[in-house]
Amino acid sequence: MVRHKSFSLARETPDEAAFEMEAMDYDFHLFTDLDTGRDSVIYRAGPTGY
């Protein structure tokens, strides 16, 4: 038996994705860019930001 989990990425702006990442205390966040429709990732880049 093998488990497989799939889900759709949230369609949001990079600012919304950054807010959600901070709120959930994630190190990265996968999302679909609302403007371009492309799959994207935002991640922590050390103490200076994203």
PDBQT receptor file of N, H, CA, C and O in Angstrom, charges set to zero:
ATOM      1  N   MET A   1       0.840  -1.158   0.000  1.00  0.00    +0.000 N 
ATOM      2  CA  MET A   1       0.000   0.000   0.000  1.00  0.00    +0.000 C 
ATOM      3  C   MET A   1       0.899   1.239   0.000  1.00  0.00    +0.000 C 
ATOM      4  O   MET A   1       1.873   1.327   0.748  1.00  0.00    +0.000 OA
ATOM      5  N   VAL A   2       0.544   2.179  -0.852  1.00  0.00    +0.000 N 
ATOM      6  H   VAL A   2      -0.247   2.108  -1.459  1.00  0.00    +0.000 HD
ATOM      7  CA  VAL A   2       1.306   3.419  -0.961  1.00  0.00    +0.000 C 
ATOM      8  C   VAL A   2       0.340   4.583  -0.797  1.00  0.00    +0.000 C 
ATOM      9  O   VAL A   2      -0.732   4.606  -1.400  1.00  0.00    +0.000 OA
ATOM     10  N   ARG A   3       0.733   5.544   0.024  1.00  0.00    +0.000 N 
ATOM     11  H   ARG A   3       1.604   5.525   0.515  1.00  0.00    +0.000 HD
ATOM     12  CA  ARG A   3      -0.083   6.743   0.204  1.00  0.00    +0.000 C 
ATOM     13  C   ARG A   3       0.404   7.824  -0.741  1.00  0.00    +0.000 C 
ATOM     14  O   ARG A   3       1.604   7.981  -0.968  1.00  0.00    +0.000 OA
ATOM     15  N   HIS A   4      -0.524   8.548  -1.273  1.00  0.00    +0.000 N 
ATOM     16  H   HIS A   4      -1.498   8.421  -1.089  1.00  0.00    +0.000 HD
ATOM     17  CA  HIS A   4      -0.191   9.663  -2.164  1.00  0.00    +0.000 C 
ATOM     18  C   HIS A   4      -1.116  10.828  -1.822  1.00  0.00    +0.000 C 
ATOM     19  O   HIS A   4      -2.335  10.670  -1.756  1.00  0.00    +0.000 OA
ATOM     20  N   LYS A   5      -0.530  11.977  -1.609  1.00  0.00    +0.000 N 
ATOM     21  H   LYS A   5       0.461  12.105  -1.663  1.00  0.00    +0.000 HD
ATOM     22  CA  LYS A   5      -1.311  13.164  -1.273  1.00  0.00    +0.000 C 
ATOM     23  C   LYS A   5      -1.041  14.227  -2.322  1.00  0.00    +0.000 C 
ATOM     24  O   LYS A   5       0.112  14.516  -2.641  1.00  0.00    +0.000 OA
ATOM     25  N   SER A   6      -2.090  14.799  -2.852  1.00  0.00    +0.000 N 
ATOM     26  H   SER A   6      -3.027  14.564  -2.593  1.00  0.00    +0.000 HD
ATOM     27  CA  SER A   6      -1.921  15.890  -3.807  1.00  0.00    +0.000 C 
ATOM     28  C   SER A   6      -2.872  17.028  -3.423  1.00  0.00    +0.000 C 
ATOM     29  O   SER A   6      -3.894  16.811  -2.772  1.00  0.00    +0.000 OA
ATOM     30  N   PHE A   7      -2.518  18.220  -3.834  1.00  0.00    +0.000 N 
ATOM     31  H   PHE A   7      -1.688  18.396  -4.363  1.00  0.00    +0.000 HD
ATOM     32  CA  PHE A   7      -3.332  19.380  -3.525  1.00  0.00    +0.000 C 
ATOM     33  C   PHE A   7      -3.047  20.466  -4.546  1.00  0.00    +0.000 C 
ATOM     34  O   PHE A   7      -2.022  20.434  -5.228  1.00  0.00    +0.000 OA
ATOM     35  N   SER A   8      -3.932  21.403  -4.647  1.00  0.00    +0.000 N 
ATOM     36  H   SER A   8      -4.765  21.429  -4.094  1.00  0.00    +0.000 HD
ATOM     37  CA  SER A   8      -3.759  22.546  -5.546  1.00  0.00    +0.000 C 
ATOM     38  C   SER A   8      -3.056  23.664  -4.796  1.00  0.00    +0.000 C 
ATOM     39  O   SER A   8      -3.293  23.880  -3.608  1.00  0.00    +0.000 OA
ATOM     40  N   LEU A   9      -2.193  24.367  -5.505  1.00  0.00    +0.000 N 
ATOM     41  H   LEU A   9      -2.001  24.191  -6.471  1.00  0.00    +0.000 HD
ATOM     42  CA  LEU A   9      -1.517  25.509  -4.895  1.00  0.00    +0.000 C 
ATOM     43  C   LEU A   9      -2.475  26.689  -4.835  1.00  0.00    +0.000 C 
ATOM     44  O   LEU A   9      -3.303  26.877  -5.726  1.00  0.00    +0.000 OA
ATOM     45  N   ALA A  10      -2.355  27.477  -3.781  1.00  0.00    +0.000 N 
ATOM     46  H   ALA A  10      -1.682  27.325  -3.057  1.00  0.00    +0.000 HD
ATOM     47  CA  ALA A  10      -3.183  28.673  -3.630  1.00  0.00    +0.000 C 
ATOM     48  C   ALA A  10      -2.820  29.683  -4.712  1.00  0.00    +0.000 C 
ATOM     49  O   ALA A  10      -1.642  29.875  -5.011  1.00  0.00    +0.000 OA
ATOM     50  N   ARG A  11      -3.821  30.327  -5.298  1.00  0.00    +0.000 N 
ATOM     51  H   ARG A  11      -4.778  30.171  -5.055  1.00  0.00    +0.000 HD
ATOM     52  CA  ARG A  11      -3.590  31.399  -6.274  1.00  0.00    +0.000 C 
ATOM     53  C   ARG A  11      -3.577  32.712  -5.498  1.00  0.00    +0.000 C 
ATOM     54  O   ARG A  11      -4.611  33.155  -4.997  1.00  0.00    +0.000 OA
ATOM     55  N   GLU A  12      -2.402  33.330  -5.403  1.00  0.00    +0.000 N 
ATOM     56  H   GLU A  12      -1.562  32.970  -5.810  1.00  0.00    +0.000 HD
ATOM     57  CA  GLU A  12      -2.256  34.557  -4.618  1.00  0.00    +0.000 C 
ATOM     58  C   GLU A  12      -1.091  35.373  -5.121  1.00  0.00    +0.000 C 
ATOM     59  O   GLU A  12      -0.286  34.900  -5.923  1.00  0.00    +0.000 OA
ATOM     60  N   THR A  13      -1.004  36.601  -4.646  1.00  0.00    +0.000 N 
ATOM     61  H   THR A  13      -1.658  36.985  -3.994  1.00  0.00    +0.000 HD
ATOM     62  CA  THR A  13       0.109  37.476  -5.018  1.00  0.00    +0.000 C 
ATOM     63  C   THR A  13       1.326  37.109  -4.159  1.00  0.00    +0.000 C 
ATOM     64  O   THR A  13       1.172  36.474  -3.115  1.00  0.00    +0.000 OA
ATOM     65  N   PRO A  14       2.522  37.497  -4.583  1.00  0.00    +0.000 N 
ATOM     66  CA  PRO A  14       3.701  37.241  -3.750  1.00  0.00    +0.000 C 
ATOM     67  C   PRO A  14       3.598  37.874  -2.357  1.00  0.00    +0.000 C 
ATOM     68  O   PRO A  14       4.073  37.295  -1.380  1.00  0.00    +0.000 OA
ATOM     69  N   ASP A  15       2.983  39.050  -2.261  1.00  0.00    +0.000 N 
ATOM     70  H   ASP A  15       2.597  39.520  -3.055  1.00  0.00    +0.000 HD
ATOM     71  CA  ASP A  15       2.812  39.690  -0.948  1.00  0.00    +0.000 C 
ATOM     72  C   ASP A  15       1.907  38.856  -0.047  1.00  0.00    +0.000 C 
ATOM     73  O   ASP A  15       2.189  38.697   1.141  1.00  0.00    +0.000 OA
ATOM     74  N   GLU A  16       0.818  38.321  -0.608  1.00  0.00    +0.000 N 
ATOM     75  H   GLU A  16       0.589  38.450  -1.572  1.00  0.00    +0.000 HD
ATOM     76  CA  GLU A  16      -0.074  37.466   0.168  1.00  0.00    +0.000 C 
ATOM     77  C   GLU A  16       0.630  36.185   0.594  1.00  0.00    +0.000 C 
ATOM     78  O   GLU A  16       0.442  35.705   1.712  1.00  0.00    +0.000 OA
ATOM     79  N   ALA A  17       1.446  35.631  -0.308  1.00  0.00    +0.000 N 
ATOM     80  H   ALA A  17       1.599  36.021  -1.217  1.00  0.00    +0.000 HD
ATOM     81  CA  ALA A  17       2.188  34.413   0.007  1.00  0.00    +0.000 C 
ATOM     82  C   ALA A  17       3.189  34.673   1.136  1.00  0.00    +0.000 C 
ATOM     83  O   ALA A  17       3.339  33.845   2.035  1.00  0.00    +0.000 OA
ATOM     84  N   ALA A  18       3.871  35.820   1.090  1.00  0.00    +0.000 N 
ATOM     85  H   ALA A  18       3.749  36.492   0.360  1.00  0.00    +0.000 HD
ATOM     86  CA  ALA A  18       4.825  36.168   2.142  1.00  0.00    +0.000 C 
ATOM     87  C   ALA A  18       4.112  36.342   3.482  1.00  0.00    +0.000 C 
ATOM     88  O   ALA A  18       4.622  35.908   4.515  1.00  0.00    +0.000 OA
ATOM     89  N   PHE A  19       2.941  36.971   3.472  1.00  0.00    +0.000 N 
ATOM     90  H   PHE A  19       2.526  37.324   2.632  1.00  0.00    +0.000 HD
ATOM     91  CA  PHE A  19       2.165  37.154   4.696  1.00  0.00    +0.000 C 
ATOM     92  C   PHE A  19       1.762  35.799   5.274  1.00  0.00    +0.000 C 
ATOM     93  O   PHE A  19       1.893  35.569   6.477  1.00  0.00    +0.000 OA
ATOM     94  N   GLU A  20       1.272  34.905   4.418  1.00  0.00    +0.000 N 
ATOM     95  H   GLU A  20       1.166  35.092   3.441  1.00  0.00    +0.000 HD
ATOM     96  CA  GLU A  20       0.866  33.574   4.883  1.00  0.00    +0.000 C 
ATOM     97  C   GLU A  20       2.068  32.791   5.418  1.00  0.00    +0.000 C 
ATOM     98  O   GLU A  20       1.959  32.102   6.432  1.00  0.00    +0.000 OA
ATOM     99  N   MET A  21       3.207  32.896   4.739  1.00  0.00    +0.000 N 
ATOM    100  H   MET A  21       3.295  33.456   3.915  1.00  0.00    +0.000 HD
ATOM    101  CA  MET A  21       4.410  32.211   5.186  1.00  0.00    +0.000 C 
ATOM    102  C   MET A  21       4.814  32.690   6.579  1.00  0.00    +0.000 C 
ATOM    103  O   MET A  21       5.170  31.881   7.435  1.00  0.00    +0.000 OA
ATOM    104  N   GLU A  22       4.760  34.000   6.807  1.00  0.00    +0.000 N 
ATOM    105  H   GLU A  22       4.470  34.658   6.111  1.00  0.00    +0.000 HD
ATOM    106  CA  GLU A  22       5.092  34.555   8.114  1.00  0.00    +0.000 C 
ATOM    107  C   GLU A  22       4.090  34.127   9.176  1.00  0.00    +0.000 C 
ATOM    108  O   GLU A  22       4.468  33.758  10.287  1.00  0.00    +0.000 OA
ATOM    109  N   ALA A  23       2.802  34.179   8.823  1.00  0.00    +0.000 N 
ATOM    110  H   ALA A  23       2.495  34.479   7.920  1.00  0.00    +0.000 HD
ATOM    111  CA  ALA A  23       1.752  33.837   9.783  1.00  0.00    +0.000 C 
ATOM    112  C   ALA A  23       1.838  32.382  10.226  1.00  0.00    +0.000 C 
ATOM    113  O   ALA A  23       1.556  32.063  11.381  1.00  0.00    +0.000 OA
ATOM    114  N   MET A  24       2.227  31.497   9.307  1.00  0.00    +0.000 N 
ATOM    115  H   MET A  24       2.456  31.756   8.369  1.00  0.00    +0.000 HD
ATOM    116  CA  MET A  24       2.308  30.073   9.619  1.00  0.00    +0.000 C 
ATOM    117  C   MET A  24       3.709  29.660  10.078  1.00  0.00    +0.000 C 
ATOM    118  O   MET A  24       3.936  28.498  10.416  1.00  0.00    +0.000 OA
ATOM    119  N   ASP A  25       4.647  30.611  10.089  1.00  0.00    +0.000 N 
ATOM    120  H   ASP A  25       4.463  31.555   9.814  1.00  0.00    +0.000 HD
ATOM    121  CA  ASP A  25       6.034  30.378  10.491  1.00  0.00    +0.000 C 
ATOM    122  C   ASP A  25       6.701  29.289   9.647  1.00  0.00    +0.000 C 
ATOM    123  O   ASP A  25       7.416  28.433  10.167  1.00  0.00    +0.000 OA
ATOM    124  N   TYR A  26       6.452  29.341   8.322  1.00  0.00    +0.000 N 
ATOM    125  H   TYR A  26       5.872  30.037   7.899  1.00  0.00    +0.000 HD
ATOM    126  CA  TYR A  26       7.081  28.404   7.373  1.00  0.00    +0.000 C 
ATOM    127  C   TYR A  26       8.431  28.962   6.935  1.00  0.00    +0.000 C 
ATOM    128  O   TYR A  26       8.671  30.166   7.021  1.00  0.00    +0.000 OA
ATOM    129  N   ASP A  27       9.307  28.083   6.468  1.00  0.00    +0.000 N 
ATOM    130  H   ASP A  27       9.112  27.105   6.398  1.00  0.00    +0.000 HD
ATOM    131  CA  ASP A  27      10.577  28.513   5.881  1.00  0.00    +0.000 C 
ATOM    132  C   ASP A  27      10.424  28.804   4.394  1.00  0.00    +0.000 C 
ATOM    133  O   ASP A  27      11.224  29.544   3.820  1.00  0.00    +0.000 OA
ATOM    134  N   PHE A  28       9.396  28.223   3.763  1.00  0.00    +0.000 N 
ATOM    135  H   PHE A  28       8.747  27.622   4.229  1.00  0.00    +0.000 HD
ATOM    136  CA  PHE A  28       9.100  28.482   2.365  1.00  0.00    +0.000 C 
ATOM    137  C   PHE A  28       7.601  28.295   2.141  1.00  0.00    +0.000 C 
ATOM    138  O   PHE A  28       6.902  27.722   2.976  1.00  0.00    +0.000 OA
ATOM    139  N   HIS A  29       7.121  28.790   0.999  1.00  0.00    +0.000 N 
ATOM    140  H   HIS A  29       7.689  29.256   0.321  1.00  0.00    +0.000 HD
ATOM    141  CA  HIS A  29       5.696  28.672   0.689  1.00  0.00    +0.000 C 
ATOM    142  C   HIS A  29       5.536  28.525  -0.819  1.00  0.00    +0.000 C 
ATOM    143  O   HIS A  29       6.029  29.356  -1.581  1.00  0.00    +0.000 OA
ATOM    144  N   LEU A  30       4.852  27.475  -1.248  1.00  0.00    +0.000 N 
ATOM    145  H   LEU A  30       4.452  26.800  -0.629  1.00  0.00    +0.000 HD
ATOM    146  CA  LEU A  30       4.563  27.249  -2.660  1.00  0.00    +0.000 C 
ATOM    147  C   LEU A  30       3.199  27.840  -2.974  1.00  0.00    +0.000 C 
ATOM    148  O   LEU A  30       2.258  27.688  -2.196  1.00  0.00    +0.000 OA
ATOM    149  N   PHE A  31       3.090  28.516  -4.117  1.00  0.00    +0.000 N 
ATOM    150  H   PHE A  31       3.855  28.640  -4.749  1.00  0.00    +0.000 HD
ATOM    151  CA  PHE A  31       1.828  29.132  -4.510  1.00  0.00    +0.000 C 
ATOM    152  C   PHE A  31       1.819  29.350  -6.011  1.00  0.00    +0.000 C 
ATOM    153  O   PHE A  31       2.859  29.256  -6.662  1.00  0.00    +0.000 OA
ATOM    154  N   THR A  32       0.650  29.642  -6.562  1.00  0.00    +0.000 N 
ATOM    155  H   THR A  32      -0.195  29.719  -6.033  1.00  0.00    +0.000 HD
ATOM    156  CA  THR A  32       0.525  30.019  -7.969  1.00  0.00    +0.000 C 
ATOM    157  C   THR A  32       0.337  31.521  -8.021  1.00  0.00    +0.000 C 
ATOM    158  O   THR A  32      -0.591  32.061  -7.421  1.00  0.00    +0.000 OA
ATOM    159  N   ASP A  33       1.226  32.197  -8.745  1.00  0.00    +0.000 N 
ATOM    160  H   ASP A  33       1.980  31.758  -9.233  1.00  0.00    +0.000 HD
ATOM    161  CA  ASP A  33       1.173  33.654  -8.851  1.00  0.00    +0.000 C 
ATOM    162  C   ASP A  33      -0.121  34.063  -9.535  1.00  0.00    +0.000 C 
ATOM    163  O   ASP A  33      -0.423  33.594 -10.632  1.00  0.00    +0.000 OA
ATOM    164  N   LEU A  34      -0.873  34.922  -8.902  1.00  0.00    +0.000 N 
ATOM    165  H   LEU A  34      -0.628  35.304  -8.011  1.00  0.00    +0.000 HD
ATOM    166  CA  LEU A  34      -2.173  35.348  -9.394  1.00  0.00    +0.000 C 
ATOM    167  C   LEU A  34      -2.059  36.083 -10.730  1.00  0.00    +0.000 C 
ATOM    168  O   LEU A  34      -2.924  35.924 -11.591  1.00  0.00    +0.000 OA
ATOM    169  N   ASP A  35      -1.011  36.880 -10.916  1.00  0.00    +0.000 N 
ATOM    170  H   ASP A  35      -0.308  37.009 -10.216  1.00  0.00    +0.000 HD
ATOM    171  CA  ASP A  35      -0.851  37.669 -12.141  1.00  0.00    +0.000 C 
ATOM    172  C   ASP A  35      -0.356  36.843 -13.325  1.00  0.00    +0.000 C 
ATOM    173  O   ASP A  35      -0.846  37.008 -14.442  1.00  0.00    +0.000 OA
ATOM    174  N   THR A  36       0.609  35.959 -13.091  1.00  0.00    +0.000 N 
ATOM    175  H   THR A  36       1.007  35.825 -12.184  1.00  0.00    +0.000 HD
ATOM    176  CA  THR A  36       1.232  35.222 -14.188  1.00  0.00    +0.000 C 
ATOM    177  C   THR A  36       0.673  33.816 -14.381  1.00  0.00    +0.000 C 
ATOM    178  O   THR A  36       0.790  33.250 -15.468  1.00  0.00    +0.000 OA
ATOM    179  N   GLY A  37       0.063  33.243 -13.335  1.00  0.00    +0.000 N 
ATOM    180  H   GLY A  37      -0.033  33.703 -12.452  1.00  0.00    +0.000 HD
ATOM    181  CA  GLY A  37      -0.432  31.879 -13.413  1.00  0.00    +0.000 C 
ATOM    182  C   GLY A  37       0.653  30.831 -13.281  1.00  0.00    +0.000 C 
ATOM    183  O   GLY A  37       0.398  29.643 -13.480  1.00  0.00    +0.000 OA
ATOM    184  N   ARG A  38       1.864  31.257 -12.947  1.00  0.00    +0.000 N 
ATOM    185  H   ARG A  38       2.072  32.222 -12.785  1.00  0.00    +0.000 HD
ATOM    186  CA  ARG A  38       2.997  30.330 -12.827  1.00  0.00    +0.000 C 
ATOM    187  C   ARG A  38       3.140  29.826 -11.398  1.00  0.00    +0.000 C 
ATOM    188  O   ARG A  38       2.895  30.558 -10.439  1.00  0.00    +0.000 OA
ATOM    189  N   ASP A  39       3.542  28.559 -11.270  1.00  0.00    +0.000 N 
ATOM    190  H   ASP A  39       3.741  27.964 -12.049  1.00  0.00    +0.000 HD
ATOM    191  CA  ASP A  39       3.868  28.012  -9.953  1.00  0.00    +0.000 C 
ATOM    192  C   ASP A  39       5.098  28.730  -9.440  1.00  0.00    +0.000 C 
ATOM    193  O   ASP A  39       6.058  28.937 -10.183  1.00  0.00    +0.000 OA
ATOM    194  N   SER A  40       5.074  29.115  -8.168  1.00  0.00    +0.000 N 
ATOM    195  H   SER A  40       4.294  28.947  -7.564  1.00  0.00    +0.000 HD
ATOM    196  CA  SER A  40       6.147  29.935  -7.595  1.00  0.00    +0.000 C 
ATOM    197  C   SER A  40       6.464  29.472  -6.185  1.00  0.00    +0.000 C 
ATOM    198  O   SER A  40       5.701  28.731  -5.564  1.00  0.00    +0.000 OA
ATOM    199  N   VAL A  41       7.609  29.928  -5.696  1.00  0.00    +0.000 N 
ATOM    200  H   VAL A  41       8.228  30.530  -6.200  1.00  0.00    +0.000 HD
ATOM    201  CA  VAL A  41       8.011  29.648  -4.320  1.00  0.00    +0.000 C 
ATOM    202  C   VAL A  41       8.607  30.925  -3.740  1.00  0.00    +0.000 C 
ATOM    203  O   VAL A  41       9.314  31.668  -4.420  1.00  0.00    +0.000 OA
ATOM    204  N   ILE A  42       8.305  31.158  -2.478  1.00  0.00    +0.000 N 
ATOM    205  H   ILE A  42       7.730  30.555  -1.926  1.00  0.00    +0.000 HD
ATOM    206  CA  ILE A  42       8.943  32.248  -1.744  1.00  0.00    +0.000 C 
ATOM    207  C   ILE A  42       9.593  31.607  -0.527  1.00  0.00    +0.000 C 
ATOM    208  O   ILE A  42       9.016  30.709   0.086  1.00  0.00    +0.000 OA
ATOM    209  N   TYR A  43      10.791  32.061  -0.175  1.00  0.00    +0.000 N 
ATOM    210  H   TYR A  43      11.260  32.790  -0.674  1.00  0.00    +0.000 HD
ATOM    211  CA  TYR A  43      11.506  31.442   0.940  1.00  0.00    +0.000 C 
ATOM    212  C   TYR A  43      12.303  32.483   1.704  1.00  0.00    +0.000 C 
ATOM    213  O   TYR A  43      12.589  33.572   1.207  1.00  0.00    +0.000 OA
ATOM    214  N   ARG A  44      12.649  32.117   2.917  1.00  0.00    +0.000 N 
ATOM    215  H   ARG A  44      12.417  31.233   3.321  1.00  0.00    +0.000 HD
ATOM    216  CA  ARG A  44      13.449  33.002   3.766  1.00  0.00    +0.000 C 
ATOM    217  C   ARG A  44      14.887  33.048   3.226  1.00  0.00    +0.000 C 
ATOM    218  O   ARG A  44      15.471  32.019   2.886  1.00  0.00    +0.000 OA
ATOM    219  N   ALA A  45      15.427  34.240   3.161  1.00  0.00    +0.000 N 
ATOM    220  H   ALA A  45      14.953  35.075   3.438  1.00  0.00    +0.000 HD
ATOM    221  CA  ALA A  45      16.794  34.418   2.649  1.00  0.00    +0.000 C 
ATOM    222  C   ALA A  45      17.663  35.029   3.751  1.00  0.00    +0.000 C 
ATOM    223  O   ALA A  45      18.406  35.979   3.506  1.00  0.00    +0.000 OA
ATOM    224  N   GLY A  46      17.568  34.489   4.939  1.00  0.00    +0.000 N 
ATOM    225  H   GLY A  46      16.965  33.717   5.137  1.00  0.00    +0.000 HD
ATOM    226  CA  GLY A  46      18.355  34.990   6.046  1.00  0.00    +0.000 C 
ATOM    227  C   GLY A  46      17.696  36.186   6.700  1.00  0.00    +0.000 C 
ATOM    228  O   GLY A  46      16.512  36.439   6.475  1.00  0.00    +0.000 OA
ATOM    229  N   PRO A  47      18.428  36.914   7.492  1.00  0.00    +0.000 N 
ATOM    230  CA  PRO A  47      17.845  38.013   8.258  1.00  0.00    +0.000 C 
ATOM    231  C   PRO A  47      17.441  39.222   7.399  1.00  0.00    +0.000 C 
ATOM    232  O   PRO A  47      16.744  40.116   7.880  1.00  0.00    +0.000 OA
ATOM    233  N   THR A  48      17.876  39.252   6.131  1.00  0.00    +0.000 N 
ATOM    234  H   THR A  48      18.442  38.526   5.740  1.00  0.00    +0.000 HD
ATOM    235  CA  THR A  48      17.585  40.415   5.286  1.00  0.00    +0.000 C 
ATOM    236  C   THR A  48      16.241  40.346   4.593  1.00  0.00    +0.000 C 
ATOM    237  O   THR A  48      15.796  41.361   4.056  1.00  0.00    +0.000 OA
ATOM    238  N   GLY A  49      15.576  39.221   4.575  1.00  0.00    +0.000 N 
ATOM    239  H   GLY A  49      15.937  38.397   5.012  1.00  0.00    +0.000 HD
ATOM    240  CA  GLY A  49      14.265  39.154   3.945  1.00  0.00    +0.000 C 
ATOM    241  C   GLY A  49      14.008  37.879   3.186  1.00  0.00    +0.000 C 
ATOM    242  O   GLY A  49      14.426  36.801   3.608  1.00  0.00    +0.000 OA
ATOM    243  N   TYR A  50      13.311  37.998   2.049  1.00  0.00    +0.000 N 
ATOM    244  H   TYR A  50      12.972  38.875   1.706  1.00  0.00    +0.000 HD
ATOM    245  CA  TYR A  50      12.858  36.853   1.258  1.00  0.00    +0.000 C 
ATOM    246  C   TYR A  50      13.634  36.721  -0.022  1.00  0.00    +0.000 C 
ATOM    247  O   TYR A  50      13.379  35.807  -0.807  1.00  0.00    +0.000 OA
TER     248      TYR A  50
